[in-house]
Amino acid sequence: MKAALLVALSLIQPAHSWYPYECCSDHDCEPVQDAVEVPGGYQTHGIFVPLSKVRPSKDGNFHWCHRGDYVFCFFAPLAG
């Protein structure tokens, strides 16, 4: 039983596993629930994120890597 639990836990990816290092240095990234597309980018938490900082999301959800009001990277679902 313990062996099965250890195997299952080893398959769970850490929260920062797919965020590029240059976006967050393995910190400051999290899912975003309130993002909306606006002309020229996205708006979330009252902060405008220009398209130059937008990358495709690997899980189909919005995420951002930020510290305070500075956004390093923003991940958005690909348009389908």
C-alpha positions, 0 to 999 in steps of 0.5 A, a space after each residue: 500500500 505504501 509503495 502504491 502511494 509513493 508511486 502515485 505521489 511521484 506522478 503529481 507534478 509540482 505547481 511550477 513544473 511547466 512555468 518557464 524559469 525565465 517567467 518566475 524562477 520557480 516562484 510567483 506563478 499562480 492560476 488566474 480566475 478573473 482574466 478577460 481579453 481586452 484590446 491589446 492584451 488581457 486584464 486581471 486583478 485590475 492590471 493590464 497585461 500586454 500581448 507581448 507577455 502572453 504565452 499559450 497555457 499548457 493546461 487550458 487555463 489562465 495563469 500569471 507570474 507576477 510580483 506585485 503589479 509587475 507581470 513577468 509572463 501571462 498564460 492564456 488558453 489557445 483560441 480554438 
